[in-house]
Amino acid sequence: MAKQVRLTLAKAIAKANLRRAEVGEKPITMNSLAVQAGVAATTITRLACTDDKAASALSLDLASRIVTVLDCGIEDLLEVVEV
C-alpha cells in the first residue's frame, strides 16, 4: 500500500491549547500563530484545512517555526497514512 503524509495543524493547535489551558495560559489562535511564525494568516488557515495538498506546500522552515510556536514535535504536525 502507498503512504501519504497528511498535515494535522488543526489537531496540533488543539493539543497545544489543551497544554496551555492546563497551565492557565490563553489559547493560541490561528491568527496569533501566524504572527508568531512570521507568515500570513491565510497561510495558516490554508494549512489548517484538511486539503491533502497542504502537506506538500509546507516547507521545513515553516514547519520548524510552527512547532516552535506551538511547543510541540513534528509528529504532532504531520502523520503518515495509508492510501
C-alpha positions as CSV (number, residue, x, y, z in Angstrom):
1,M,0.0,0.0,0.0
2,A,1.1,3.6,-0.7
3,K,1.6,6.0,2.1
4,Q,1.0,9.7,2.2
5,V,1.9,12.5,4.6
6,R,-1.0,14.4,6.0
7,L,-0.8,17.7,7.7
8,T,-2.6,17.9,11.1
9,L,-2.2,21.5,12.0
10,A,-5.7,21.9,13.5
11,K,-5.1,18.9,15.8
12,A,-1.7,20.3,16.8
13,I,-3.3,23.7,17.7
14,A,-5.9,21.9,19.7
15,K,-3.3,19.9,21.6
16,A,-1.2,23.0,22.2
17,N,-4.3,24.8,23.6
18,L,-5.0,21.9,25.9
19,R,-1.5,22.1,27.3
20,R,-1.8,25.9,27.6
21,A,-5.1,25.6,29.4
22,E,-3.6,23.2,32.0
23,V,-1.1,25.9,33.0
24,G,-3.5,28.8,32.8
25,E,-2.3,30.3,29.6
26,K,-4.5,31.8,26.9
27,P,-5.3,29.6,23.9
28,I,-3.4,30.3,20.7
29,T,-5.4,31.3,17.7
30,M,-4.6,30.7,14.1
31,N,-4.0,34.4,13.7
32,S,-1.6,34.6,16.6
33,L,0.2,31.5,15.4
34,A,0.6,33.2,12.0
35,V,2.0,36.4,13.6
36,Q,4.4,34.5,15.9
37,A,5.5,32.2,13.0
38,G,6.0,35.2,10.7
39,V,3.6,34.2,7.9
40,A,0.3,35.4,6.6
41,A,-2.9,34.3,8.4
42,T,-4.2,33.0,5.2
43,T,-1.2,30.6,5.0
44,I,-2.0,29.2,8.4
45,T,-5.7,28.9,7.5
46,R,-4.9,27.1,4.3
47,L,-2.6,24.7,6.1
48,A,-5.2,24.0,8.8
49,C,-7.7,22.9,6.2
50,T,-7.8,19.1,5.5
51,D,-6.6,19.6,2.0
52,D,-4.2,16.9,1.0
53,K,-2.1,19.3,-1.0
54,A,-1.3,21.4,2.2
55,A,1.4,19.0,3.4
56,S,3.2,19.2,0.1
57,A,3.2,23.0,0.3
58,L,4.7,23.1,3.8
59,S,8.4,24.0,3.9
60,L,10.7,22.6,6.5
61,D,11.4,26.1,7.6
62,L,7.7,26.9,8.2
63,A,7.2,23.5,9.9
64,S,10.0,24.4,12.2
65,R,8.6,27.8,13.1
66,I,5.1,26.3,13.7
67,V,6.4,23.5,16.1
68,T,8.5,26.1,17.9
69,V,5.5,28.4,18.4
70,L,3.2,25.5,19.4
71,D,5.9,23.9,21.6
72,C,5.3,20.5,20.0
73,G,7.1,17.9,18.0
74,I,6.9,17.4,14.2
75,E,4.9,14.2,14.9
76,D,2.1,16.4,16.2
77,L,2.1,18.4,12.9
78,L,2.4,15.5,10.4
79,E,1.0,12.0,10.2
80,V,1.6,9.2,7.7
81,V,-1.5,7.4,6.4
82,E,-2.1,4.5,4.1
83,V,-3.9,5.4,0.9
